[in-house]
Amino acid sequence: MAKVKLGLVQTVGHQNPEKNLQNHLQKIREAAQKGAQIICLQEMFNTIYFCHVEDEAYFEWAQAIPGPISNAMSDLAKELGVVLIVPYFEKRAPGIYHNTAAVIDADGTYLGKYRKMHIPDDPGFYEKFYFTPGDIGFKIFETKFATIGVLICWDQWYPEAARLTAMHGAEILFYPTAIGTLEHESEQEKVRFRDAWQTIQRSHSIANGCYVASVNRIGVENGTKFWGHSFVSAPFGEVIAQAGDQEEILVAEVDIAKMDAQRRIWPFFRDRRIDEFGDLTKRYLVD
């Protein structure tokens, strides 16, 4: 299937996880009614973005994957015939937690998970307190409609993550996200930050000749204003669909067949000097 419709669910987060779950179950139905075949939810879809503080109480929100949430999503995926990308807080074992996305195929089959690899620790984003870095690598998922890769939020700033996922065969890179600006930041800074956020992800489309779909939450939570603006970019980086800063289900059709033509004209994979890239495994090259 060359043409696929993507659905990005951009919405607010509520303090009550069950309310968020029910809200997103309904949003998934709405996205499917709009024709979406692969539907991606925002980072930690069933909770607020709680990493603004270090508070042990939030560990109680974590669940096993697979578990009750992914099971409910599997039932809905099978009913609607859609692929679902479901990011939420994973409890792996006592004291080991991850920021994870479950991937469910259109027949309800749980295909596996991706665990966020890059974990930030900045004012308002104290994720290292909660999340262990992912240790299962960069992965692809062969779904009914396309071969997809999933990366999560802070991963989006790292070209190596996009490259390795694309090299595994991903046709679409999905980035469920929770990103915004803090109260003290100026309007000029807010515009500059959002522009950089979109630019780096569009560059992943260009460098890898694939589609990128990024879904971000909206609303104000504990001093952080999440800016939304979920978008889809094509293999040469052009934005083919973009949401605003309000609640929205963004649906965009992508044509997988265009990837081959793009990679013939701009053969970045062919021309990579892989014999010279060994230093990329080092932290820095100056002592």
C-alpha positions as CSV (number, residue, x, y, z in Angstrom):
1,M,0.0,0.0,0.0
2,A,1.7,3.2,-1.2
3,K,-0.6,5.8,0.2
4,V,-1.4,5.9,4.0
5,K,-3.3,8.3,6.1
6,L,-1.7,9.3,9.4
7,G,-3.6,10.6,12.4
8,L,-1.9,12.7,15.1
9,V,-4.0,13.3,18.3
10,Q,-3.0,16.6,19.8
11,T,-4.9,17.4,23.1
12,V,-4.7,18.5,26.7
13,G,-3.6,16.4,29.6
14,H,-5.7,16.0,32.7
15,Q,-4.6,15.1,36.3
16,N,-6.8,12.0,36.2
17,P,-5.2,9.2,34.1
18,E,-8.5,7.4,33.6
19,K,-10.0,10.6,32.1
20,N,-7.1,10.9,29.8
21,L,-7.5,7.3,28.7
22,Q,-11.2,7.6,28.0
23,N,-10.6,10.9,26.2
24,H,-8.0,9.3,23.9
25,L,-10.1,6.3,23.2
26,Q,-12.7,8.7,21.8
27,K,-10.1,10.7,19.9
28,I,-8.9,7.5,18.3
29,R,-12.4,6.8,17.1
30,E,-12.7,10.3,15.7
31,A,-9.3,9.9,13.9
32,A,-10.4,6.6,12.4
33,Q,-13.7,8.2,11.2
34,K,-11.5,10.9,9.4
35,G,-9.8,8.0,7.6
36,A,-6.6,7.7,9.7
37,Q,-4.9,4.3,9.4
38,I,-1.9,4.8,11.6
39,I,-2.7,6.9,14.7
40,C,-0.1,8.3,17.1
41,L,-0.8,9.7,20.5
42,Q,1.3,12.3,22.4
43,E,4.1,11.4,24.8
44,M,2.8,10.0,28.1
45,F,-0.7,10.4,26.7
46,N,-2.6,9.2,29.8
47,T,-1.1,11.6,32.4
48,I,0.0,15.2,32.7
49,Y,3.6,15.8,32.0
50,F,4.7,15.3,35.6
51,C,8.5,15.8,35.1
52,H,8.4,19.4,36.2
53,V,9.2,18.2,39.7
54,E,10.9,15.2,41.3
55,D,8.0,13.5,43.2
56,E,8.0,9.8,44.1
57,A,4.2,9.8,44.1
58,Y,4.1,9.9,40.3
59,F,5.7,6.5,40.0
60,E,2.3,5.1,41.0
61,W,1.1,6.1,37.5
62,A,3.4,3.7,35.8
63,Q,2.1,0.4,34.3
64,A,3.5,-2.7,32.7
65,I,3.8,-2.9,28.9
66,P,2.0,-4.9,27.7
67,G,-0.6,-4.4,30.4
68,P,-4.1,-3.0,30.9
69,I,-3.7,0.1,28.8
70,S,-2.1,-1.7,25.8
71,N,-4.7,-4.4,26.1
72,A,-7.5,-1.8,25.8
73,M,-5.8,-0.2,22.9
74,S,-5.3,-3.6,21.2
75,D,-9.1,-4.2,21.4
76,L,-9.8,-0.8,19.9
77,A,-7.2,-1.2,17.1
78,K,-8.8,-4.5,16.1
79,E,-12.3,-3.1,16.2
80,L,-11.3,-0.1,14.0
81,G,-8.7,-1.7,11.9
82,V,-6.1,0.9,12.7
83,V,-2.4,0.9,13.8
84,L,-1.9,2.6,17.2
85,I,1.3,4.2,18.7
86,V,0.6,4.5,22.4
87,P,3.2,6.2,24.6
88,Y,3.0,6.0,28.3
89,F,5.0,5.5,31.6
90,E,6.3,2.0,31.9
91,K,7.1,0.1,35.0
92,R,9.6,-2.6,34.0
93,A,10.6,-3.8,37.5
94,P,10.9,-2.4,41.0
95,G,13.0,0.7,40.7
96,I,13.2,0.5,36.8
97,Y,10.9,2.7,34.8
98,H,10.9,3.9,31.2
99,N,9.3,6.4,28.9
100,T,7.9,4.0,26.4
101,A,5.6,3.6,23.4
102,A,3.7,0.5,22.6
103,V,2.9,-0.3,18.9
104,I,-0.2,-2.2,18.0
105,D,-1.1,-3.5,14.6
106,A,-4.4,-3.1,12.8
107,D,-5.6,-6.6,13.8
108,G,-4.9,-5.8,17.5
109,T,-1.6,-7.6,17.7
110,Y,0.9,-6.1,20.1
111,L,4.1,-5.6,17.9
112,G,6.4,-4.5,20.6
113,K,7.7,-1.3,22.3
114,Y,10.3,1.4,22.0
115,R,11.9,2.9,25.1
116,K,13.1,6.5,24.9
117,M,16.8,6.5,24.6
118,H,17.8,10.1,25.3
119,I,16.6,11.4,28.7
120,P,16.8,15.1,29.4
121,D,17.4,16.8,32.8
122,D,16.6,20.5,32.5
123,P,14.5,23.0,34.5
124,G,10.9,21.9,34.0
125,F,12.0,18.6,32.4
126,Y,13.5,16.5,35.2
127,E,13.2,13.2,33.4
128,K,16.3,11.5,34.7
129,F,14.6,11.2,38.1
130,Y,11.9,9.0,36.6
131,F,13.2,7.3,33.4
132,T,15.9,4.7,32.8
133,P,17.4,5.2,29.3
134,G,16.1,2.7,26.7
135,D,18.2,-0.4,26.2
136,I,16.4,-2.2,23.4
137,G,17.8,-0.1,20.6
138,F,16.3,1.7,17.7
139,K,13.5,-0.4,16.2
140,I,11.1,-0.7,13.4
141,F,7.6,-2.1,13.3
142,E,6.2,-3.7,10.2
143,T,2.5,-2.8,10.4
144,K,-0.3,-3.5,8.0
145,F,0.0,-0.1,6.3
146,A,3.7,0.8,6.5
147,T,7.1,0.1,8.2
148,I,7.4,2.6,11.0
149,G,9.9,3.7,13.5
150,V,9.1,5.4,16.9
151,L,11.3,7.8,18.8
152,I,10.2,9.9,21.7
153,C,10.5,13.7,22.3
154,W,14.2,14.4,23.3
155,D,15.2,11.8,20.8
156,Q,14.1,14.2,18.1
157,W,17.2,16.4,18.5
158,Y,19.6,13.6,17.6
159,P,20.3,12.9,13.9
160,E,21.9,9.6,14.8
161,A,18.6,8.2,16.3
162,A,16.7,9.1,13.1
163,R,19.4,7.7,10.9
164,L,19.7,4.4,12.6
165,T,15.9,3.9,12.7
166,A,15.7,4.8,9.0
167,M,18.6,2.4,8.2
168,H,16.5,-0.4,9.8
169,G,13.9,0.3,7.1
170,A,11.5,2.8,8.7
171,E,9.4,4.6,6.1
172,I,7.8,6.9,8.6
173,L,9.4,8.2,11.8
174,F,6.9,9.0,14.5
175,Y,7.9,11.4,17.4
176,P,5.3,11.5,20.2
177,T,6.3,14.6,22.1
178,A,5.7,16.9,25.1
179,I,7.5,20.1,24.5
180,G,6.7,23.7,25.3
181,T,8.0,26.9,26.8
182,L,8.4,28.1,30.4
183,E,6.8,31.2,31.9
184,H,9.9,33.3,32.0
185,E,10.8,32.8,28.4
186,S,10.2,35.7,26.0
187,E,7.9,35.6,23.0
188,Q,10.9,35.8,20.8
189,E,12.5,32.8,22.5
190,K,9.2,30.9,22.2
191,V,9.1,31.4,18.4
192,R,12.8,30.6,18.0
193,F,12.5,27.4,20.1
194,R,9.5,26.1,18.2
195,D,11.1,26.9,14.9
196,A,14.2,24.9,15.9
197,W,12.0,22.0,17.0
198,Q,10.4,21.8,13.6
199,T,13.6,22.4,11.7
200,I,15.5,19.6,13.3
201,Q,12.8,17.1,12.5
202,R,12.3,18.3,9.0
203,S,16.0,17.7,8.5
204,H,15.5,14.1,9.5
205,S,13.1,13.8,6.6
206,I,15.6,15.2,4.2
207,A,18.7,13.4,5.4
208,N,16.9,10.0,5.4
209,G,14.4,10.5,2.5
210,C,11.5,9.5,4.7
211,Y,8.4,10.9,6.3
212,V,8.4,12.4,9.8
213,A,5.2,12.7,12.0
214,S,5.5,14.6,15.2
215,V,2.6,14.9,17.7
216,N,2.8,17.3,20.6
217,R,0.4,18.1,23.5
218,I,-1.2,21.4,24.2
219,G,-2.3,23.3,27.3
220,V,-0.6,24.8,30.3
221,E,0.7,22.4,33.0
222,N,2.7,23.6,36.0
223,G,4.1,26.6,34.3
224,T,4.9,24.9,31.0
225,K,2.9,25.9,27.9
226,F,2.9,23.1,25.4
227,W,2.7,24.6,22.0
228,G,1.1,21.8,19.9
229,H,1.8,22.4,16.2
230,S,1.9,18.7,15.5
231,F,3.0,18.2,11.9
232,V,4.0,15.8,9.1
233,S,6.9,16.4,6.8
234,A,7.7,14.7,3.5
235,P,11.0,13.1,2.3
236,F,12.4,16.5,1.1
237,G,11.4,18.2,4.3
238,E,8.3,20.1,3.2
239,V,5.6,20.3,5.8
240,I,2.5,18.7,4.3
241,A,0.2,19.1,7.3
242,Q,0.4,21.1,10.5
243,A,-1.9,21.7,13.5
244,G,-2.3,24.9,15.5
245,D,-2.0,25.4,19.2
246,Q,-5.5,24.1,20.1
247,E,-7.0,20.6,20.5
248,E,-6.9,18.9,17.1
249,I,-6.8,15.6,15.2
250,L,-4.4,16.1,12.4
251,V,-4.9,13.7,9.5
252,A,-2.4,13.7,6.6
253,E,-2.0,11.3,3.6
254,V,1.5,10.2,2.8
255,D,2.7,8.4,-0.3
256,I,5.4,5.9,0.5
257,A,6.2,5.4,-3.1
258,K,7.7,8.8,-3.3
259,M,10.6,7.8,-1.0
260,D,12.3,5.8,-3.7
261,A,12.3,8.6,-6.2
262,Q,13.6,11.0,-3.5
263,R,16.4,8.7,-2.6
264,R,17.4,8.3,-6.3
265,I,17.8,12.0,-6.7
266,W,19.4,12.6,-3.3
267,P,21.3,9.3,-2.5
268,F,22.5,10.1,1.0
269,F,22.5,6.5,2.0
270,R,24.6,5.6,-1.0
271,D,27.2,8.3,-0.5
272,R,27.7,8.0,3.2
273,R,31.4,7.5,4.1
274,I,30.7,4.8,6.6
275,D,34.4,4.0,6.7
276,E,35.1,7.3,8.4
277,F,32.3,7.4,11.0
278,G,33.9,5.4,13.8
279,D,34.5,8.5,15.9
280,L,30.7,8.9,16.3
281,T,30.9,6.3,19.1
282,K,33.0,8.7,21.1
283,R,31.6,11.4,23.4
284,Y,33.9,14.1,22.1
285,L,37.1,14.3,20.1
286,V,39.1,16.9,22.1
287,D,40.4,16.1,25.6
